[in-house]
Amino acid sequence: MVMLYESFLCGRTVFGYLYPAYECFKTIENKQKKMEHIIFWCQYWILVAVLTSLERVGDAFISWVPIYNEAKLAFYIYLWYPKVEGTTYVYNTFLRPYIATHEEDIDQLLSQLKITLRETLNFYWHQASIHGQKLISEISQFLNSQSAASMDKEE
C-alpha cells in the first residue's frame, strides 16, 4: 500500500510538475514564442499553486477517499493534456471569475499581511539586536575576567 502511494506521488511529481516545467521551458526557449502557449503555462502554474495550497488543508479531510491520489494525478494530466487543455477551462470558468470578483478584498488582505509581516520582522530584529548586544557584553566581560585572572596568576 505504501509503495503504491509513493508511486502516485512520484507520478504526480513527474506529470504534475516536471513534465509541465519542461514544456514551459520549451515554450520560453522557443525562438518563435507563441503568446497563447505562454499564457496557457502561466495559467497552469497559477492553478497548480492554488491547488497545492488548498491541498495542504484539504488533504487532511478527503485523503481517505478511495482513489484520491489517482484522481489528483488524473486532474493534473487533464490540466495540461493538449487535446482538452483543461487549464484554459478551469482557469476561465472558475478561478478567473472568483479572483476578479474578490480582487479588491485579496489586495487588501495581502496589504494587511505585508504590514503585519513587516511589523513582526521588525519586532524580532529588535529582539535579536537586544539579545546580541547582551551576548557580546557577556562575552566581553568573560574575556576580561579571564584576562584579569591570568594576569593575577602571573604576578
Secondary structure, DSSP 4 states (H G I P E B T S, - for coil): -HHHHHHHHHHHHIIIIIHHHHHHHHHHH-SS--HHHHHHHHHHHHHHHHHHHHHHHHHHHHTTSTTHHHHHHHHHHHHH-TTT-HHHHHIIIIIHHHHHHHHHHHHHHHHHHHHHHHHHHHHHHHHHHHHHHHHHHHHHHHHHHHHHHHHHHH-
